[in-house]
Amino acid sequence: MKIRRIFAHRVELPLNEGSYKWSGGKSVTVFDSTIVGIETECGLLGYGEVCPLGPFYLPAYAEGVRAGLRELAPHLIGWDPREISRLNHRMDAALKGHPYVKSGIDIACWDLLGKASGLPVCTLLGGRYGESVRLYRAISQESPDEMAKKVAGYRAAGYTRFQLKVGGDPDTDIERIHAVRDMLKPSDRLVADANTGWTQHEAVRVVRAVKNVDVYIEQPCLTYEECLAVRRQTDHPFVLDENVDSLEMLLRGRADLAMDVVNLKISKLGGLTKTRQVRDLCVSMGIAMTLEDSWGGDITTAAIAHLAHSTPEELRFTSTDFNSYVTVSTASNAPQRINGFMQAGTSAGLGIEPRFEVLGPRLVDVS
């Protein structure tokens, strides 16, 4: 089996709630996603998706995905997509850095491997643990009362994990954390995610003000060193996200006891292959994980579901269903939320089929 063509479509994903807001006044109303396809000489097709959270979150942007694919794709024509580690080695040699560009290709190769072997991707990633995957809901940054109302609504829909977008004015953030925690049950989990938005002194002030609140603190500051300093001044469970962008950073965080939970984003790490490597190391070290991506629609959600469902339950802190946040469905048979949980499909590969009528023309087509 050889790669004959690599192509990509652009699709806009408007948000159900109109906008998504987080630290530093950043917001998005429509996400720009790239659907990546790989066609083999025998006619088999595999698909992936890359959807950065705007150009101001991580070192990634939507047009960069498509520009990177035009640069990278010619180096992969004629290669066997089932030899995924070898193909990743080829991508890293042909294009230094830019892991998010490679993510869609890598996911599509896993889809192809599953279809070629007749197995779902979660089986290939290690096996299916449990019946379903518990989801969290990200709560866009609003006033404390509005955020509490949204949490109440999503709790009624079955969610028991909530990621509260803070990282703004510390006094308001303290109110946000109290307002939401006060209306949750003791068994619910609340994460205050600053998305790097606090300075170190602000973060220390917040964690002291919520000392007696049952809440996880996530990525309070921009740098790893600042986050570590805050970690050492709080008893709250601590989550790292943006700083953990490689295996090396995970090992550094482990050595420093810098986190209790780590967020693994597929495109940030360069695809399912490298995320699985980090995931498996977390399992061996006993570090709990949120398994997700930066953003996306049905195909990203399917990839997340297969990664999460193949992760031992005791270390699977939570995951997310991005396709429930947006108004456009880009693929059929994608995982759907049921009472705050989702399942990876049981069909071969990712188990999805793109809806080409919503994708528009190919913006990348290399053969």
Number of C-alpha atoms within 10 A of each C-alpha: 15 17 23 19 19 26 21 27 20 23 20 19 22 17 18 14 11 12 14 21 16 23 20 15 10 12 16 15 15 18 22 21 26 27 27 28 25 29 22 20 13 10 11 15 20 28 28 27 30 34 27 26 22 19 12 11 16 15 14 22 20 20 16 16 26 23 13 16 23 18 13 21 22 14 15 22 19 15 17 18 27 19 13 19 13 12 19 21 10 15 21 15 11 15 16 8 12 18 24 27 29 25 27 30 35 29 31 29 30 29 28 25 24 23 20 16 13 12 18 24 34 27 18 17 19 16 16 23 17 12 12 17 27 25 25 24 24 21 22 20 23 19 14 17 13 16 20 23 15 17 25 15 12 20 19 12 13 16 22 23 25 24 20 28 26 30 28 20 14 20 12 16 22 20 16 23 24 18 18 21 21 12 12 18 10 10 8 14 19 23 23 24 25 24 22 27 23 24 16 20 12 19 26 20 15 22 23 16 15 16 13 10 15 18 20 20 28 30 30 32 26 17 14 21 13 18 27 21 16 23 24 13 12 15 13 20 15 25 25 27 20 21 20 20 21 17 17 11 13 20 16 14 19 15 10 10 13 22 23 17 23 26 24 25 23 29 30 27 24 25 29 28 20 21 23 20 12 20 28 17 15 20 16 9 11 13 19 22 25 22 25 25 26 20 25 27 29 27 32 29 27 30 32 27 30 30 27 32 30 24 25 17 19 12 16 22 22 23 27 27 29 23 25 18 20 20 16 17 17 23 19 13 15 26 25 20 19 14 15 22 21 24 21 27 22 15 15 20 30 35 24 22 16 20 12 11 8 15 19 12 12 13 13 18 16 17 14
